[in-house]
């Protein structure tokens, strides 16, 4: 795709969010939405591979990375409102939203509530719900006990829970950057975001989505099972599933070339 520009957007009534932008300003818009403990950096391998004809923006969500950290506002609905305000701030009327991991939760809330703003929805390794996941109770306990600065051991354990198979397309430098980014949110942001995710009826956030939806899942994903993908397909009319054989949870790290092709084909006018 070429050059990735780093910018910032002040949301109306909200925080300043850094974001990465690549491609042509007049291109079909695509907005990438990261998950818990990440930042725009998680999409760097993908940004380098998406076609230059798209306009791709990857915002860092509130409290994460180098984004501003308001005192509150860390429920999925809050993150969803930020996404709509981000579209307004950067002049995007209608876009394809790509939600990765838990970033798929605010993305699908926006798709259901603001269909006029969403040309399509891509859910990559996204859970249907979290309350039935074996690691949910452990994560809740771990974040409740967090103190600042967030320990590197917590970050490493969090990343390990959903680590994909060996042989990803990223190097040690990138993984070190991601570990650094995961250490930036203060303990209260981790705590409030996890509370929001686990305290929300996530199955309900799948209702009312009528925009074209593409579901992507790696069959070696040890974090989000295939049953969740079936639940999403059953809830979203017309949704289609693409399975990445041998890939784990983080498709934008493990299969960025194929993911870029799938997103580009889906976003094509």
C-alpha positions as CSV (number, residue, x, y, z in Angstrom):
1,X,0.0,0.0,0.0
2,X,2.9,2.4,0.5
3,X,3.2,5.1,3.1
4,X,1.3,4.9,6.4
5,X,0.6,8.3,7.8
6,X,0.1,8.8,11.5
7,X,-2.6,11.4,12.4
8,X,-4.9,12.2,15.3
9,X,-8.6,12.9,15.5
10,X,-10.5,14.8,18.2
11,X,-13.9,13.2,18.7
12,X,-16.9,15.5,19.3
13,X,-17.4,15.4,23.0
14,X,-14.8,12.7,23.4
15,X,-11.0,12.0,23.5
16,X,-8.3,12.5,20.9
17,X,-7.5,9.2,19.1
18,X,-4.3,8.6,17.2
19,X,-4.8,6.7,14.0
20,X,-2.9,5.4,11.0
21,X,-4.1,6.1,7.5
22,X,-3.0,4.6,4.2
23,X,-4.1,4.6,0.6
24,X,-5.9,7.3,-1.4
25,X,-8.2,9.9,0.2
26,X,-10.8,9.3,-2.5
27,X,-10.6,5.5,-2.1
28,X,-13.4,3.2,-0.7
29,X,-13.1,3.7,3.1
30,X,-12.1,0.8,5.4
31,X,-11.8,1.2,9.1
32,X,-9.9,-1.3,11.2
33,X,-11.0,-1.8,14.8
34,X,-8.5,-3.4,17.3
35,X,-9.3,-5.4,20.4
36,X,-8.5,-5.3,24.1
37,X,-4.9,-4.2,25.0
38,X,-3.9,-3.3,21.4
39,X,-3.6,-0.1,19.3
40,X,-3.4,0.8,15.6
41,X,0.0,-0.9,15.6
42,X,-1.6,-4.4,15.6
43,X,-2.7,-3.7,12.0
44,X,0.7,-2.6,10.7
45,X,1.3,-5.9,8.8
46,X,-2.1,-5.6,7.2
47,X,-1.8,-1.9,6.4
48,X,1.3,-2.6,4.3
49,X,-0.6,-5.2,2.2
50,X,-3.9,-3.6,1.5
51,X,-4.3,-2.1,-2.0
52,X,-3.5,1.5,-2.4
53,X,-6.9,2.2,-4.0
54,X,-8.6,1.9,-0.6
55,X,-8.6,4.6,2.1
56,X,-7.8,2.6,5.3
57,X,-7.9,4.1,8.8
58,X,-6.9,2.3,11.9
59,X,-7.7,4.3,15.1
60,X,-6.4,3.5,18.5
61,X,-9.3,3.2,20.9
62,X,-9.7,5.4,24.0
63,X,-7.5,4.4,26.9
64,X,-5.3,2.3,24.7
65,X,-1.9,3.0,23.2
66,X,-1.3,6.7,23.0
67,X,-5.0,7.7,22.9
68,X,-6.4,9.9,25.6
69,X,-7.6,8.1,28.7
70,X,-10.9,9.6,30.0
71,X,-11.9,8.8,33.5
72,X,-14.8,6.6,32.3
73,X,-16.5,5.3,29.1
74,X,-15.1,1.8,28.6
75,X,-18.2,-0.2,27.9
76,X,-18.7,-1.7,24.4
77,X,-21.4,1.0,23.7
78,X,-18.9,3.7,24.6
79,X,-16.3,2.3,22.2
80,X,-19.1,2.1,19.5
81,X,-20.0,5.7,19.9
82,X,-16.4,6.6,19.6
83,X,-16.3,4.8,16.2
84,X,-19.2,6.8,14.9
85,X,-17.6,10.0,16.1
86,X,-14.3,9.0,14.5
87,X,-16.0,8.6,11.2
88,X,-17.4,12.1,11.5
89,X,-14.1,13.5,12.6
90,X,-12.2,12.1,9.6
91,X,-14.9,12.8,7.1
92,X,-16.0,9.3,6.3
93,X,-19.7,9.0,5.5
94,X,-20.0,5.3,4.9
95,X,-17.4,2.6,5.5
96,X,-16.5,-1.1,5.7
97,X,-15.8,-1.9,9.3
98,X,-13.2,-4.6,10.1
99,X,-13.4,-5.7,13.7
100,X,-10.6,-8.0,15.0
101,X,-11.0,-10.0,18.2
102,X,-13.0,-8.1,20.8
103,X,-12.8,-5.1,18.5
104,X,-15.6,-6.9,16.6
105,X,-18.0,-6.1,19.5
106,X,-18.2,-2.3,19.1
107,X,-17.9,-2.8,15.3
108,X,-21.0,-4.9,15.2
109,X,-22.9,-2.6,17.6
110,X,-22.2,0.2,15.1
111,X,-23.3,-2.0,12.2
112,X,-26.6,-2.7,13.9
113,X,-27.3,0.8,15.1
114,X,-26.0,2.9,12.2
115,X,-26.6,0.9,9.0
116,X,-26.5,4.0,6.9
117,X,-22.9,4.5,7.9
118,X,-21.7,0.9,7.3
119,X,-21.2,-0.5,3.8
120,X,-20.2,-3.9,5.2
121,X,-18.9,-5.6,8.3
122,X,-15.9,-8.0,8.6
123,X,-15.5,-9.9,11.8
124,X,-12.1,-11.6,12.1
125,X,-11.6,-14.0,15.0
126,X,-14.5,-12.4,16.9
127,X,-16.3,-14.1,19.8
128,X,-20.0,-14.4,19.8
129,X,-20.0,-14.2,23.6
130,X,-17.5,-14.3,26.4
131,X,-19.3,-15.5,29.4
132,X,-19.0,-19.1,28.4
133,X,-15.2,-19.0,27.7
134,X,-13.0,-20.9,30.1
135,X,-10.5,-18.1,30.5
136,X,-13.1,-15.3,31.2
137,X,-13.2,-15.8,35.0
138,X,-9.4,-15.9,35.1
139,X,-9.1,-12.7,33.1
140,X,-11.6,-10.9,35.3
141,X,-9.7,-11.9,38.4
142,X,-6.4,-10.9,36.9
143,X,-7.5,-7.4,35.9
144,X,-9.2,-6.8,39.2
145,X,-5.9,-7.4,40.9
146,X,-3.9,-5.2,38.4
147,X,-1.9,-2.2,39.7
148,X,0.1,0.4,37.8
149,X,2.5,0.0,36.1
150,X,0.9,-3.0,34.5
151,X,3.3,-5.9,34.9
152,X,5.1,-7.3,31.8
153,X,4.1,-10.7,33.1
154,X,0.4,-9.9,32.9
155,X,0.9,-8.7,29.3
156,X,2.8,-11.8,28.3
157,X,0.2,-14.1,29.8
158,X,-2.6,-12.2,28.1
159,X,-1.0,-12.5,24.7
160,X,-0.1,-16.1,25.3
161,X,-3.8,-17.1,25.9
162,X,-4.6,-16.5,22.3
163,X,-1.3,-17.0,20.6
164,X,-1.4,-18.5,17.2
165,X,0.7,-21.3,15.6
166,X,4.3,-20.7,15.0
167,X,5.4,-19.2,11.7
168,X,3.5,-15.9,11.7
169,X,4.5,-13.2,9.2
170,X,5.8,-10.8,11.8
171,X,9.2,-10.5,13.4
172,X,10.5,-10.1,17.0
173,X,10.6,-6.4,16.7
174,X,7.0,-6.1,15.8
175,X,6.0,-8.5,18.7
176,X,8.1,-6.4,21.1
177,X,6.2,-3.3,19.9
178,X,2.9,-5.0,20.5
179,X,4.1,-6.0,24.0
180,X,5.0,-2.3,24.6
181,X,1.6,-1.2,23.3
182,X,-0.2,-3.6,25.6
183,X,1.6,-2.2,28.6
184,X,0.4,1.4,27.9
185,X,-3.3,1.1,29.1
186,X,-3.4,1.8,32.8
187,X,-4.8,-0.9,35.1
188,X,-8.2,1.0,35.3
189,X,-8.6,0.8,31.5
190,X,-8.0,-2.9,31.5
191,X,-10.3,-3.3,34.4
192,X,-13.2,-1.2,33.1
193,X,-12.9,-2.6,29.6
194,X,-13.0,-6.2,30.8
195,X,-15.9,-5.4,33.1
196,X,-17.8,-3.9,30.2
197,X,-17.2,-6.8,27.9
198,X,-18.1,-9.4,30.5
199,X,-21.1,-7.4,31.8
200,X,-22.7,-6.9,28.4
201,X,-25.1,-9.4,26.8
202,X,-22.8,-9.9,23.8
203,X,-25.3,-12.2,22.0
204,X,-27.7,-9.2,22.0
205,X,-25.2,-7.1,20.1
206,X,-25.5,-9.5,17.2
207,X,-29.2,-8.7,16.6
208,X,-30.4,-6.2,14.0
209,X,-27.3,-6.4,11.8
210,X,-28.6,-6.2,8.2
211,X,-25.5,-5.0,6.4
212,X,-23.3,-7.4,4.3
213,X,-21.2,-9.4,6.8
214,X,-18.1,-11.5,6.3
215,X,-17.0,-13.8,9.1
216,X,-13.3,-14.9,9.1
217,X,-11.9,-17.6,11.4
218,X,-8.7,-19.6,11.7
219,X,-9.4,-23.3,12.4
220,X,-6.4,-23.4,14.8
221,X,-7.9,-20.6,16.9
222,X,-7.7,-21.7,20.6
223,X,-9.3,-18.6,21.9
224,X,-12.6,-18.4,19.9
225,X,-14.2,-21.7,18.9
226,X,-16.0,-22.5,15.7
227,X,-19.3,-22.7,17.6
228,X,-19.1,-18.9,18.1
229,X,-18.8,-18.4,14.3
230,X,-21.9,-20.6,13.9
231,X,-23.7,-18.4,16.4
232,X,-22.8,-15.3,14.5
233,X,-23.9,-16.8,11.2
234,X,-27.2,-17.8,12.7
235,X,-27.8,-14.3,14.1
236,X,-26.7,-12.2,11.1
237,X,-28.9,-12.7,8.0
238,X,-26.8,-13.4,4.9
239,X,-23.4,-13.6,6.7
240,X,-20.8,-15.8,5.1
241,X,-17.9,-17.6,6.7
242,X,-14.3,-18.0,5.3
243,X,-12.1,-20.5,7.2
244,X,-8.3,-20.0,7.3
245,X,-6.9,-23.5,7.6
246,X,-4.0,-23.8,10.0
247,X,-4.4,-20.2,11.2
248,X,-5.0,-19.2,14.8
249,X,-6.7,-16.2,16.4
250,X,-4.8,-13.2,15.1
251,X,-5.3,-13.4,11.3
252,X,-3.9,-9.9,10.7
253,X,-0.6,-11.2,12.0
254,X,-0.6,-14.8,10.7
255,X,-2.3,-14.4,7.3
256,X,-2.0,-10.7,6.4
257,X,-1.7,-11.3,2.6
258,X,-4.9,-13.4,2.4
259,X,-6.7,-11.1,4.8
260,X,-5.8,-8.1,2.7
261,X,-7.2,-9.9,-0.4
262,X,-10.4,-10.8,1.4
263,X,-11.0,-7.3,2.7
264,X,-10.2,-5.7,-0.6
265,X,-12.6,-8.0,-2.5
266,X,-15.3,-7.4,0.1
267,X,-14.9,-3.6,0.0
268,X,-14.8,-3.4,-3.8
269,X,-17.7,-1.2,-5.1
